[in-house]
Amino acid sequence: MPFKWVVLWSDALLFLLIISSVIFIFWARRKRHIQEAWRKVLKNSLAMVALIVLSVYVIIGVLDSVHYQVALPQQNANSPVQYSPQVKSVFDTLISPLGQLTEKTYSAPFSLTLFVKEAMMTPAGKQVRGYPHLQSAAQGINTIEQRNQLIRILALKAFLWSALILFILSLLLIRHLRYRLKSTWRETSSMLFSARTEVPWRTILLSLFAVVFLIILSYTLSQYIHIFGTGKVGQDIFYQSLKSIRTGLLIGTLTTLVMLPFAIILGIAAGFFGGLADDIIQYLYTTLSSIPGVLLIAAAILSLQVYIANHPQLFTNLEQRADARLLALCLILGVTSWTGLCRLLRAETLKVREVDYIQSANALGTSRTKIIFKHILPNVMHIVIIAVVLDFSTLVLAEAVLSYVGVGVAPTTISWGNMINSARLQLAREPVVWWPILSAFIFMFLLVLSANLFADAIRDAFDPRKVD
């Protein structure tokens, strides 16, 4: 084969979480109260815009989680196939050659030259100090006017392609709504473009147009120019920001995968059984909450580093070592972050178990297991959904903070936290190198803002105390 699939533990867990989400969606389609709540979310314009942005992040993260190794050229037809030690992802292939466009050192965003002066030879043979032209990017672009003209041309092409895609999507949507509403093309078009539909389709289409335009423009422009400049070793900052999306999503999703079983099982058990079980669980999460999380994370990371050093045969490449540290970080974050949700579920279970139909089920001899799964769990799921979405943005920010203090993901892992950590020294130099931290801030800000807006809509829709 020309390539060999490489499945990291984090990749497997991410796809397991995606499969679980799909199963939950099919299960939720049969629950009328969940359908009604999601309809409220679909009617929220801000939530739909946030969902589109989150979908772009998720697609990038999933594509970046499909890894493979390329086969090396064979010297002999009968010799076994050898594969490159470098592990690539499908996302790397799609955005190629962005990852290979490297320079000697710093270059500012949209710049044609390096950021620092070097000794140069003039055509006349005289040595002077100046700003060398970029080696990988901006080939054939020698003046600012040529660069600006290129940007205008690419922006126009991106606009036209985005408009064509918007037109096709609008036609398909009008056709779908026409059959659903049993109206004419003209009436359906008027309803759609005057924003008189139940779902804010006009806002969704305009948001898709803006997202598609930015994707096409950034992709085509990045083939010629470093959009966010380059770092100390000349790697493209825009490429690093895109690759950091996978790390941020994994921290948020895999930590949730670890946290949920602890919170749901212990929270419901404490509230439903009470007595000694409640006392033990309360003592457990109270004790765990009193221990500084940074100390637990630092101890876990240091222990893992010692284990990796003593068992090198289990980690054959840098990707596996970095992946092990990422999973350890997710595990310890999940172990230390389930206590808040557990408290909420315990309090809600204490209230739900006293309602009449559960008391009647107890009187009729219904098993406790059946009561928990048929009555308790469905009535506390709105708290689980709200807490999961709200905690996602907190966990993404936690990775940045932990990497900044040196106990986060591995230094070889591209993440926003590592970008911010390296940028703190760049801010102290003169002249200031400001674009790495700005790029990390923009991408992280968009993800966290979208998650928070979507979480607000979910909270309003699933909170039973909210009355329309």
TORKOL-4160 file (C-alpha; in steps of 0.2 Angstrom, whole numbers, padded with zeros to 4 digits, m for minus):
468
<pt num="1" X="0000" Y="0000" Z="0000"/>
<pt num="2" X="0006" Y="0018" Z="m0003"/>
<pt num="3" X="0002" Y="0022" Z="0015"/>
<pt num="4" X="m0002" Y="0014" Z="0032"/>
<pt num="5" X="m0015" Y="0020" Z="0043"/>
<pt num="6" X="m0010" Y="0026" Z="0061"/>
<pt num="7" X="m0023" Y="0026" Z="0074"/>
<pt num="8" X="m0018" Y="0035" Z="0090"/>
<pt num="9" X="m0027" Y="0032" Z="0106"/>
<pt num="10" X="m0034" Y="0050" Z="0106"/>
<pt num="11" X="m0040" Y="0047" Z="0088"/>
<pt num="12" X="m0049" Y="0031" Z="0093"/>
<pt num="13" X="m0057" Y="0040" Z="0108"/>
<pt num="14" X="m0062" Y="0055" Z="0098"/>
<pt num="15" X="m0071" Y="0044" Z="0085"/>
<pt num="16" X="m0079" Y="0034" Z="0099"/>
<pt num="17" X="m0086" Y="0050" Z="0106"/>
<pt num="18" X="m0093" Y="0055" Z="0089"/>
<pt num="19" X="m0101" Y="0038" Z="0087"/>
<pt num="20" X="m0109" Y="0040" Z="0104"/>
<pt num="21" X="m0115" Y="0057" Z="0099"/>
<pt num="22" X="m0123" Y="0050" Z="0084"/>
<pt num="23" X="m0132" Y="0036" Z="0094"/>
<pt num="24" X="m0138" Y="0049" Z="0107"/>
<pt num="25" X="m0145" Y="0059" Z="0092"/>
<pt num="26" X="m0155" Y="0044" Z="0086"/>
<pt num="27" X="m0161" Y="0040" Z="0104"/>
<pt num="28" X="m0166" Y="0059" Z="0107"/>
<pt num="29" X="m0176" Y="0059" Z="0091"/>
<pt num="30" X="m0189" Y="0047" Z="0099"/>
<pt num="31" X="m0190" Y="0059" Z="0115"/>
<pt num="32" X="m0203" Y="0072" Z="0112"/>
<pt num="33" X="m0197" Y="0084" Z="0126"/>
<pt num="34" X="m0179" Y="0083" Z="0119"/>
<pt num="35" X="m0185" Y="0087" Z="0101"/>
<pt num="36" X="m0195" Y="0102" Z="0108"/>
<pt num="37" X="m0180" Y="0109" Z="0117"/>
<pt num="38" X="m0169" Y="0107" Z="0101"/>
<pt num="39" X="m0182" Y="0116" Z="0091"/>
<pt num="40" X="m0180" Y="0131" Z="0102"/>
<pt num="41" X="m0161" Y="0130" Z="0099"/>
<pt num="42" X="m0164" Y="0130" Z="0080"/>
<pt num="43" X="m0174" Y="0145" Z="0081"/>
<pt num="44" X="m0160" Y="0155" Z="0090"/>
<pt num="45" X="m0151" Y="0165" Z="0077"/>
<pt num="46" X="m0135" Y="0167" Z="0087"/>
<pt num="47" X="m0135" Y="0149" Z="0091"/>
<pt num="48" X="m0135" Y="0144" Z="0073"/>
<pt num="49" X="m0121" Y="0155" Z="0069"/>
<pt num="50" X="m0111" Y="0148" Z="0083"/>
<pt num="51" X="m0115" Y="0130" Z="0078"/>
<pt num="52" X="m0109" Y="0134" Z="0060"/>
<pt num="53" X="m0092" Y="0140" Z="0067"/>
<pt num="54" X="m0091" Y="0125" Z="0079"/>
<pt num="55" X="m0095" Y="0114" Z="0065"/>
<pt num="56" X="m0080" Y="0121" Z="0055"/>
<pt num="57" X="m0069" Y="0118" Z="0070"/>
<pt num="58" X="m0075" Y="0100" Z="0073"/>
<pt num="59" X="m0072" Y="0096" Z="0054"/>
<pt num="60" X="m0054" Y="0102" Z="0055"/>
<pt num="61" X="m0052" Y="0092" Z="0071"/>
<pt num="62" X="m0059" Y="0076" Z="0064"/>
<pt num="63" X="m0049" Y="0078" Z="0048"/>
<pt num="64" X="m0033" Y="0081" Z="0058"/>
<pt num="65" X="m0036" Y="0065" Z="0068"/>
<pt num="66" X="m0035" Y="0053" Z="0053"/>
<pt num="67" X="m0017" Y="0049" Z="0053"/>
<pt num="68" X="m0006" Y="0039" Z="0041"/>
<pt num="69" X="0012" Y="0036" Z="0036"/>
<pt num="70" X="0018" Y="0037" Z="0018"/>
<pt num="71" X="0027" Y="0022" Z="0010"/>
<pt num="72" X="0045" Y="0025" Z="0006"/>
<pt num="73" X="0053" Y="0021" Z="m0011"/>
<pt num="74" X="0058" Y="0003" Z="m0013"/>
<pt num="75" X="0076" Y="m0002" Z="m0018"/>
<pt num="76" X="0070" Y="m0019" Z="m0022"/>
<pt num="77" X="0053" Y="m0026" Z="m0028"/>
<pt num="78" X="0055" Y="m0040" Z="m0016"/>
<pt num="79" X="0060" Y="m0030" Z="m0001"/>
<pt num="80" X="0047" Y="m0026" Z="0013"/>
<pt num="81" X="0038" Y="m0010" Z="0012"/>
<pt num="82" X="0046" Y="0004" Z="0023"/>
<pt num="83" X="0036" Y="0018" Z="0029"/>
<pt num="84" X="0041" Y="0036" Z="0033"/>
<pt num="85" X="0043" Y="0040" Z="0052"/>
<pt num="86" X="0034" Y="0056" Z="0050"/>
<pt num="87" X="0015" Y="0054" Z="0054"/>
<pt num="88" X="0004" Y="0065" Z="0043"/>
<pt num="89" X="m0015" Y="0068" Z="0044"/>
<pt num="90" X="m0028" Y="0070" Z="0030"/>
<pt num="91" X="m0029" Y="0088" Z="0035"/>
<pt num="92" X="m0011" Y="0091" Z="0032"/>
<pt num="93" X="m0013" Y="0084" Z="0014"/>
<pt num="94" X="m0028" Y="0095" Z="0011"/>
<pt num="95" X="m0020" Y="0111" Z="0016"/>
<pt num="96" X="m0003" Y="0106" Z="0008"/>
<pt num="97" X="0009" Y="0114" Z="0005"/>
<pt num="98" X="0005" Y="0126" Z="0019"/>
<pt num="99" X="0014" Y="0115" Z="0032"/>
<pt num="100" X="0030" Y="0115" Z="0021"/>
<pt num="101" X="0031" Y="0134" Z="0018"/>
<pt num="102" X="0044" Y="0138" Z="0031"/>
<pt num="103" X="0056" Y="0153" Z="0032"/>
<pt num="104" X="0073" Y="0156" Z="0041"/>
<pt num="105" X="0065" Y="0165" Z="0055"/>
<pt num="106" X="0052" Y="0178" Z="0060"/>
<pt num="107" X="0042" Y="0187" Z="0046"/>
<pt num="108" X="0027" Y="0198" Z="0050"/>
<pt num="109" X="0009" Y="0195" Z="0043"/>
<pt num="110" X="0007" Y="0198" Z="0024"/>
<pt num="111" X="0026" Y="0203" Z="0024"/>
<pt num="112" X="0037" Y="0200" Z="0009"/>
<pt num="113" X="0053" Y="0200" Z="0019"/>
<pt num="114" X="0060" Y="0193" Z="0035"/>
<pt num="115" X="0057" Y="0203" Z="0051"/>
<pt num="116" X="0075" Y="0205" Z="0056"/>
<pt num="117" X="0090" Y="0212" Z="0046"/>
<pt num="118" X="0104" Y="0202" Z="0039"/>
<pt num="119" X="0120" Y="0204" Z="0029"/>
<pt num="120" X="0116" Y="0204" Z="0011"/>
<pt num="121" X="0125" Y="0206" Z="m0005"/>
<pt num="122" X="0120" Y="0219" Z="m0018"/>
<pt num="123" X="0120" Y="0216" Z="m0037"/>
<pt num="124" X="0136" Y="0227" Z="m0037"/>
<pt num="125" X="0144" Y="0215" Z="m0025"/>
<pt num="126" X="0143" Y="0227" Z="m0010"/>
<pt num="127" X="0138" Y="0220" Z="0007"/>
<pt num="128" X="0124" Y="0229" Z="0016"/>
<pt num="129" X="0112" Y="0225" Z="0030"/>
<pt num="130" X="0094" Y="0223" Z="0025"/>
<pt num="131" X="0078" Y="0213" Z="0025"/>
<pt num="132" X="0080" Y="0197" Z="0015"/>
<pt num="133" X="0065" Y="0192" Z="0004"/>
<pt num="134" X="0055" Y="0177" Z="0009"/>
<pt num="135" X="0062" Y="0160" Z="0003"/>
<pt num="136" X="0046" Y="0149" Z="0002"/>
<pt num="137" X="0032" Y="0162" Z="0001"/>
<pt num="138" X="0029" Y="0177" Z="m0009"/>
<pt num="139" X="0038" Y="0170" Z="m0024"/>
<pt num="140" X="0037" Y="0182" Z="m0039"/>
<pt num="141" X="0029" Y="0196" Z="m0028"/>
<pt num="142" X="0042" Y="0209" Z="m0026"/>
<pt num="143" X="0032" Y="0225" Z="m0022"/>
<pt num="144" X="0018" Y="0230" Z="m0010"/>
<pt num="145" X="0007" Y="0234" Z="m0025"/>
<pt num="146" X="0009" Y="0217" Z="m0032"/>
<pt num="147" X="0004" Y="0209" Z="m0016"/>
<pt num="148" X="m0011" Y="0220" Z="m0014"/>
<pt num="149" X="m0017" Y="0216" Z="m0032"/>
<pt num="150" X="m0015" Y="0198" Z="m0028"/>
<pt num="151" X="m0025" Y="0199" Z="m0012"/>
<pt num="152" X="m0039" Y="0209" Z="m0022"/>
<pt num="153" X="m0039" Y="0195" Z="m0036"/>
<pt num="154" X="m0040" Y="0181" Z="m0023"/>
<pt num="155" X="m0054" Y="0190" Z="m0013"/>
<pt num="156" X="m0064" Y="0192" Z="m0029"/>
<pt num="157" X="m0062" Y="0174" Z="m0034"/>
<pt num="158" X="m0067" Y="0169" Z="m0016"/>
<pt num="159" X="m0082" Y="0180" Z="m0016"/>
<pt num="160" X="m0088" Y="0173" Z="m0033"/>
<pt num="161" X="m0086" Y="0155" Z="m0028"/>
<pt num="162" X="m0095" Y="0159" Z="m0011"/>
<pt num="163" X="m0109" Y="0167" Z="m0020"/>
<pt num="164" X="m0111" Y="0152" Z="m0032"/>
<pt num="165" X="m0111" Y="0140" Z="m0017"/>
<pt num="166" X="m0124" Y="0151" Z="m0008"/>
<pt num="167" X="m0135" Y="0152" Z="m0024"/>
<pt num="168" X="m0135" Y="0133" Z="m0025"/>
<pt num="169" X="m0139" Y="0130" Z="m0007"/>
<pt num="170" X="m0153" Y="0143" Z="m0008"/>
<pt num="171" X="m0161" Y="0134" Z="m0022"/>
<pt num="172" X="m0160" Y="0117" Z="m0013"/>
<pt num="173" X="m0167" Y="0125" Z="0003"/>
<pt num="174" X="m0181" Y="0133" Z="m0006"/>
<pt num="175" X="m0185" Y="0117" Z="m0015"/>
<pt num="176" X="m0186" Y="0108" Z="0002"/>
<pt num="177" X="m0196" Y="0121" Z="0010"/>
<pt num="178" X="m0208" Y="0122" Z="m0005"/>
<pt num="179" X="m0213" Y="0104" Z="m0003"/>
<pt num="180" X="m0213" Y="0105" Z="0016"/>
<pt num="181" X="m0224" Y="0120" Z="0017"/>
<pt num="182" X="m0234" Y="0116" Z="0001"/>
<pt num="183" X="m0232" Y="0133" Z="m0007"/>
<pt num="184" X="m0225" Y="0141" Z="m0023"/>
<pt num="185" X="m0207" Y="0145" Z="m0027"/>
<pt num="186" X="m0211" Y="0164" Z="m0026"/>
<pt num="187" X="m0220" Y="0162" Z="m0009"/>
<pt num="188" X="m0206" Y="0151" Z="m0002"/>
<pt num="189" X="m0192" Y="0163" Z="m0008"/>
<pt num="190" X="m0201" Y="0178" Z="m0001"/>
<pt num="191" X="m0203" Y="0169" Z="0016"/>
<pt num="192" X="m0184" Y="0164" Z="0016"/>
<pt num="193" X="m0176" Y="0180" Z="0011"/>
<pt num="194" X="m0188" Y="0191" Z="0022"/>
<pt num="195" X="m0184" Y="0180" Z="0037"/>
<pt num="196" X="m0202" Y="0174" Z="0040"/>
<pt num="197" X="m0197" Y="0156" Z="0042"/>
<pt num="198" X="m0198" Y="0147" Z="0059"/>
<pt num="199" X="m0179" Y="0142" Z="0058"/>
<pt num="200" X="m0168" Y="0158" Z="0054"/>
<pt num="201" X="m0163" Y="0151" Z="0037"/>
<pt num="202" X="m0158" Y="0168" Z="0030"/>
<pt num="203" X="m0145" Y="0170" Z="0045"/>
<pt num="204" X="m0139" Y="0153" Z="0042"/>
<pt num="205" X="m0136" Y="0155" Z="0023"/>
<pt num="206" X="m0127" Y="0172" Z="0026"/>
<pt num="207" X="m0116" Y="0164" Z="0040"/>
<pt num="208" X="m0112" Y="0150" Z="0028"/>
<pt num="209" X="m0108" Y="0162" Z="0015"/>
<pt num="210" X="m0096" Y="0172" Z="0026"/>
<pt num="211" X="m0088" Y="0156" Z="0033"/>
<pt num="212" X="m0085" Y="0149" Z="0015"/>
<pt num="213" X="m0078" Y="0165" Z="0009"/>
<pt num="214" X="m0065" Y="0166" Z="0023"/>
<pt num="215" X="m0061" Y="0147" Z="0021"/>
<pt num="216" X="m0058" Y="0149" Z="0002"/>
<pt num="217" X="m0049" Y="0166" Z="0004"/>
<pt num="218" X="m0037" Y="0160" Z="0018"/>
<pt num="219" X="m0033" Y="0144" Z="0009"/>
<pt num="220" X="m0029" Y="0152" Z="m0008"/>
<pt num="221" X="m0020" Y="0166" Z="0000"/>
<pt num="222" X="m0010" Y="0155" Z="0012"/>
<pt num="223" X="m0002" Y="0147" Z="m0004"/>
<pt num="224" X="0007" Y="0163" Z="m0008"/>
<pt num="225" X="0008" Y="0173" Z="0008"/>
<pt num="226" X="0011" Y="0170" Z="0027"/>
<pt num="227" X="m0006" Y="0176" Z="0033"/>
<pt num="228" X="m0001" Y="0177" Z="0051"/>
<pt num="229" X="0018" Y="0178" Z="0048"/>
<pt num="230" X="0031" Y="0165" Z="0054"/>
<pt num="231" X="0038" Y="0161" Z="0071"/>
<pt num="232" X="0056" Y="0160" Z="0077"/>
<pt num="233" X="0061" Y="0144" Z="0067"/>
<pt num="234" X="0051" Y="0150" Z="0052"/>
<pt num="235" X="0035" Y="0139" Z="0054"/>
<pt num="236" X="0019" Y="0147" Z="0047"/>
<pt num="237" X="0009" Y="0153" Z="0062"/>
<pt num="238" X="m0008" Y="0151" Z="0052"/>
<pt num="239" X="m0003" Y="0133" Z="0050"/>
<pt num="240" X="0001" Y="0131" Z="0069"/>
<pt num="241" X="m0016" Y="0139" Z="0074"/>
<pt num="242" X="m0025" Y="0127" Z="0062"/>
<pt num="243" X="m0016" Y="0112" Z="0069"/>
<pt num="244" X="m0020" Y="0118" Z="0087"/>
<pt num="245" X="m0039" Y="0116" Z="0084"/>
<pt num="246" X="m0037" Y="0097" Z="0086"/>
<pt num="247" X="m0028" Y="0099" Z="0103"/>
<pt num="248" X="m0041" Y="0111" Z="0109"/>
<pt num="249" X="m0056" Y="0100" Z="0104"/>
<pt num="250" X="m0048" Y="0084" Z="0111"/>
<pt num="251" X="m0045" Y="0093" Z="0128"/>
<pt num="252" X="m0063" Y="0098" Z="0128"/>
<pt num="253" X="m0071" Y="0082" Z="0122"/>
<pt num="254" X="m0060" Y="0068" Z="0129"/>
<pt num="255" X="m0060" Y="0076" Z="0146"/>
<pt num="256" X="m0079" Y="0076" Z="0146"/>
<pt num="257" X="m0079" Y="0058" Z="0141"/>
<pt num="258" X="m0069" Y="0054" Z="0157"/>
<pt num="259" X="m0079" Y="0066" Z="0168"/>
<pt num="260" X="m0097" Y="0061" Z="0164"/>
<pt num="261" X="m0097" Y="0043" Z="0171"/>
<pt num="262" X="m0090" Y="0049" Z="0188"/>
<pt num="263" X="m0102" Y="0063" Z="0189"/>
<pt num="264" X="m0118" Y="0054" Z="0183"/>
<pt num="265" X="m0115" Y="0038" Z="0193"/>
<pt num="266" X="m0109" Y="0045" Z="0209"/>
<pt num="267" X="m0121" Y="0060" Z="0208"/>
<pt num="268" X="m0137" Y="0050" Z="0205"/>
<pt num="269" X="m0131" Y="0037" Z="0218"/>
<pt num="270" X="m0128" Y="0050" Z="0231"/>
<pt num="271" X="m0145" Y="0058" Z="0229"/>
<pt num="272" X="m0156" Y="0042" Z="0226"/>
<pt num="273" X="m0149" Y="0030" Z="0239"/>
<pt num="274" X="m0144" Y="0043" Z="0253"/>
<pt num="275" X="m0137" Y="0038" Z="0269"/>
<pt num="276" X="m0120" Y="0030" Z="0270"/>
<pt num="277" X="m0118" Y="0031" Z="0251"/>
<pt num="278" X="m0122" Y="0049" Z="0251"/>
<pt num="279" X="m0110" Y="0053" Z="0265"/>
<pt num="280" X="m0095" Y="0043" Z="0257"/>
<pt num="281" X="m0098" Y="0052" Z="0240"/>
<pt num="282" X="m0099" Y="0069" Z="0248"/>
<pt num="283" X="m0083" Y="0066" Z="0257"/>
<pt num="284" X="m0075" Y="0060" Z="0241"/>
<pt num="285" X="m0079" Y="0075" Z="0230"/>
<pt num="286" X="m0076" Y="0087" Z="0245"/>
<pt num="287" X="m0059" Y="0080" Z="0248"/>
<pt num="288" X="m0055" Y="0080" Z="0229"/>
<pt num="289" X="m0061" Y="0098" Z="0227"/>
<pt num="290" X="m0049" Y="0104" Z="0241"/>
<pt num="291" X="m0034" Y="0097" Z="0232"/>
<pt num="292" X="m0026" Y="0110" Z="0220"/>
<pt num="293" X="m0029" Y="0103" Z="0202"/>
<pt num="294" X="m0012" Y="0110" Z="0196"/>
<pt num="295" X="m0003" Y="0099" Z="0209"/>
<pt num="296" X="m0012" Y="0083" Z="0203"/>
<pt num="297" X="m0009" Y="0087" Z="0185"/>
<pt num="298" X="0010" Y="0091" Z="0188"/>
<pt num="299" X="0012" Y="0075" Z="0197"/>
<pt num="300" X="0003" Y="0065" Z="0184"/>
<pt num="301" X="0013" Y="0072" Z="0170"/>
<pt num="302" X="0029" Y="0070" Z="0179"/>
<pt num="303" X="0025" Y="0051" Z="0183"/>
<pt num="304" X="0020" Y="0049" Z="0164"/>
<pt num="305" X="0037" Y="0056" Z="0158"/>
<pt num="306" X="0046" Y="0044" Z="0170"/>
<pt num="307" X="0036" Y="0029" Z="0163"/>
<pt num="308" X="0039" Y="0034" Z="0145"/>
<pt num="309" X="0058" Y="0036" Z="0149"/>
<pt num="310" X="0058" Y="0018" Z="0157"/>
<pt num="311" X="0048" Y="0010" Z="0143"/>
<pt num="312" X="0054" Y="0017" Z="0126"/>
<pt num="313" X="0049" Y="0002" Z="0117"/>
<pt num="314" X="0030" Y="0006" Z="0120"/>
<pt num="315" X="0032" Y="0023" Z="0112"/>
<pt num="316" X="0041" Y="0021" Z="0095"/>
<pt num="317" X="0039" Y="0039" Z="0089"/>
<pt num="318" X="0036" Y="0057" Z="0095"/>
<pt num="319" X="0018" Y="0057" Z="0090"/>
<pt num="320" X="0014" Y="0042" Z="0102"/>
<pt num="321" X="0023" Y="0050" Z="0116"/>
<pt num="322" X="0014" Y="0067" Z="0114"/>
<pt num="323" X="m0002" Y="0058" Z="0112"/>
<pt num="324" X="0001" Y="0048" Z="0129"/>
<pt num="325" X="0004" Y="0065" Z="0138"/>
<pt num="326" X="m0012" Y="0072" Z="0130"/>
<pt num="327" X="m0022" Y="0058" Z="0136"/>
<pt num="328" X="m0014" Y="0059" Z="0153"/>
<pt num="329" X="m0019" Y="0077" Z="0154"/>
<pt num="330" X="m0037" Y="0073" Z="0148"/>
<pt num="331" X="m0038" Y="0060" Z="0161"/>
<pt num="332" X="m0032" Y="0070" Z="0176"/>
<pt num="333" X="m0043" Y="0085" Z="0170"/>
<pt num="334" X="m0058" Y="0073" Z="0170"/>
<pt num="335" X="m0054" Y="0066" Z="0187"/>
<pt num="336" X="m0053" Y="0083" Z="0195"/>
<pt num="337" X="m0068" Y="0092" Z="0186"/>
<pt num="338" X="m0082" Y="0080" Z="0189"/>
<pt num="339" X="m0086" Y="0086" Z="0206"/>
<pt num="340" X="m0096" Y="0101" Z="0201"/>
<pt num="341" X="m0108" Y="0092" Z="0190"/>
<pt num="342" X="m0109" Y="0078" Z="0203"/>
<pt num="343" X="m0116" Y="0091" Z="0216"/>
<pt num="344" X="m0129" Y="0097" Z="0204"/>
<pt num="345" X="m0135" Y="0079" Z="0199"/>
<pt num="346" X="m0135" Y="0075" Z="0218"/>
<pt num="347" X="m0146" Y="0090" Z="0222"/>
<pt num="348" X="m0158" Y="0087" Z="0207"/>
<pt num="349" X="m0159" Y="0068" Z="0211"/>
<pt num="350" X="m0164" Y="0072" Z="0229"/>
<pt num="351" X="m0178" Y="0083" Z="0222"/>
<pt num="352" X="m0184" Y="0071" Z="0208"/>
<pt num="353" X="m0185" Y="0055" Z="0219"/>
<pt num="354" X="m0198" Y="0064" Z="0230"/>
<pt num="355" X="m0211" Y="0066" Z="0216"/>
<pt num="356" X="m0227" Y="0056" Z="0216"/>
<pt num="357" X="m0224" Y="0044" Z="0202"/>
<pt num="358" X="m0207" Y="0039" Z="0208"/>
<pt num="359" X="m0214" Y="0036" Z="0226"/>
<pt num="360" X="m0228" Y="0026" Z="0218"/>
<pt num="361" X="m0215" Y="0015" Z="0208"/>
<pt num="362" X="m0206" Y="0012" Z="0225"/>
<pt num="363" X="m0223" Y="0007" Z="0233"/>
<pt num="364" X="m0227" Y="m0005" Z="0218"/>
<pt num="365" X="m0210" Y="m0014" Z="0221"/>
<pt num="366" X="m0201" Y="m0008" Z="0205"/>
<pt num="367" X="m0183" Y="m0011" Z="0205"/>
<pt num="368" X="m0171" Y="0003" Z="0210"/>
<pt num="369" X="m0161" Y="0000" Z="0194"/>
<pt num="370" X="m0177" Y="0002" Z="0183"/>
<pt num="371" X="m0182" Y="0018" Z="0193"/>
<pt num="372" X="m0165" Y="0026" Z="0190"/>
<pt num="373" X="m0164" Y="0022" Z="0171"/>
<pt num="374" X="m0182" Y="0025" Z="0167"/>
<pt num="375" X="m0186" Y="0040" Z="0179"/>
<pt num="376" X="m0171" Y="0048" Z="0187"/>
<pt num="377" X="m0159" Y="0048" Z="0173"/>
<pt num="378" X="m0171" Y="0056" Z="0159"/>
<pt num="379" X="m0176" Y="0069" Z="0172"/>
<pt num="380" X="m0158" Y="0075" Z="0175"/>
<pt num="381" X="m0151" Y="0074" Z="0157"/>
<pt num="382" X="m0155" Y="0092" Z="0154"/>
<pt num="383" X="m0142" Y="0097" Z="0168"/>
<pt num="384" X="m0129" Y="0085" Z="0160"/>
<pt num="385" X="m0131" Y="0093" Z="0143"/>
<pt num="386" X="m0130" Y="0110" Z="0150"/>
<pt num="387" X="m0115" Y="0107" Z="0161"/>
<pt num="388" X="m0106" Y="0098" Z="0147"/>
<pt num="389" X="m0108" Y="0112" Z="0134"/>
<pt num="390" X="m0104" Y="0125" Z="0147"/>
<pt num="391" X="m0088" Y="0116" Z="0153"/>
<pt num="392" X="m0081" Y="0114" Z="0136"/>
<pt num="393" X="m0075" Y="0132" Z="0134"/>
<pt num="394" X="m0068" Y="0131" Z="0152"/>
<pt num="395" X="m0058" Y="0115" Z="0147"/>
<pt num="396" X="m0051" Y="0123" Z="0131"/>
<pt num="397" X="m0045" Y="0138" Z="0141"/>
<pt num="398" X="m0038" Y="0126" Z="0155"/>
<pt num="399" X="m0026" Y="0119" Z="0142"/>
<pt num="400" X="m0019" Y="0136" Z="0137"/>
<pt num="401" X="m0016" Y="0140" Z="0155"/>
<pt num="402" X="m0008" Y="0123" Z="0160"/>
<pt num="403" X="0003" Y="0124" Z="0144"/>
<pt num="404" X="0008" Y="0141" Z="0149"/>
<pt num="405" X="0014" Y="0136" Z="0166"/>
<pt num="406" X="0023" Y="0120" Z="0159"/>
<pt num="407" X="0012" Y="0106" Z="0164"/>
<pt num="408" X="0000" Y="0105" Z="0149"/>
<pt num="409" X="0003" Y="0095" Z="0133"/>
<pt num="410" X="0020" Y="0090" Z="0127"/>
<pt num="411" X="0031" Y="0104" Z="0120"/>
<pt num="412" X="0031" Y="0095" Z="0103"/>
<pt num="413" X="0012" Y="0096" Z="0102"/>
<pt num="414" X="0005" Y="0111" Z="0093"/>
<pt num="415" X="m0007" Y="0119" Z="0104"/>
<pt num="416" X="m0013" Y="0137" Z="0108"/>
<pt num="417" X="m0006" Y="0135" Z="0125"/>
<pt num="418" X="0011" Y="0131" Z="0118"/>
<pt num="419" X="0010" Y="0146" Z="0106"/>
<pt num="420" X="0006" Y="0158" Z="0120"/>
<pt num="421" X="0019" Y="0150" Z="0131"/>
<pt num="422" X="0033" Y="0153" Z="0117"/>
<pt num="423" X="0025" Y="0170" Z="0113"/>
<pt num="424" X="0028" Y="0177" Z="0131"/>
<pt num="425" X="0047" Y="0178" Z="0127"/>
<pt num="426" X="0044" Y="0186" Z="0110"/>
<pt num="427" X="0034" Y="0200" Z="0118"/>
<pt num="428" X="0049" Y="0205" Z="0128"/>
<pt num="429" X="0061" Y="0207" Z="0113"/>
<pt num="430" X="0063" Y="0223" Z="0103"/>
<pt num="431" X="0055" Y="0225" Z="0090"/>
<pt num="432" X="0040" Y="0216" Z="0097"/>
<pt num="433" X="0034" Y="0200" Z="0089"/>
<pt num="434" X="0016" Y="0201" Z="0092"/>
<pt num="435" X="0007" Y="0190" Z="0079"/>
<pt num="436" X="0009" Y="0172" Z="0086"/>
<pt num="437" X="0000" Y="0177" Z="0102"/>
<pt num="438" X="m0013" Y="0187" Z="0092"/>
<pt num="439" X="m0016" Y="0172" Z="0080"/>
<pt num="440" X="m0018" Y="0160" Z="0095"/>
<pt num="441" X="m0030" Y="0172" Z="0104"/>
<pt num="442" X="m0041" Y="0174" Z="0088"/>
<pt num="443" X="m0043" Y="0156" Z="0085"/>
<pt num="444" X="m0046" Y="0152" Z="0104"/>
<pt num="445" X="m0058" Y="0167" Z="0106"/>
<pt num="446" X="m0069" Y="0161" Z="0091"/>
<pt num="447" X="m0070" Y="0144" Z="0098"/>
<pt num="448" X="m0074" Y="0149" Z="0116"/>
<pt num="449" X="m0086" Y="0162" Z="0111"/>
<pt num="450" X="m0095" Y="0151" Z="0099"/>
<pt num="451" X="m0096" Y="0137" Z="0113"/>
<pt num="452" X="m0103" Y="0150" Z="0125"/>
<pt num="453" X="m0116" Y="0157" Z="0114"/>
<pt num="454" X="m0122" Y="0139" Z="0109"/>
<pt num="455" X="m0121" Y="0134" Z="0128"/>
<pt num="456" X="m0132" Y="0149" Z="0132"/>
<pt num="457" X="m0145" Y="0143" Z="0119"/>
<pt num="458" X="m0145" Y="0126" Z="0126"/>
<pt num="459" X="m0147" Y="0132" Z="0144"/>
<pt num="460" X="m0162" Y="0142" Z="0139"/>
<pt num="461" X="m0170" Y="0128" Z="0129"/>
<pt num="462" X="m0167" Y="0113" Z="0141"/>
<pt num="463" X="m0169" Y="0123" Z="0158"/>
<pt num="464" X="m0187" Y="0117" Z="0164"/>
<pt num="465" X="m0188" Y="0133" Z="0174"/>
<pt num="466" X="m0188" Y="0143" Z="0157"/>
<pt num="467" X="m0206" Y="0147" Z="0152"/>
<pt num="468" X="m0210" Y="0154" Z="0134"/>
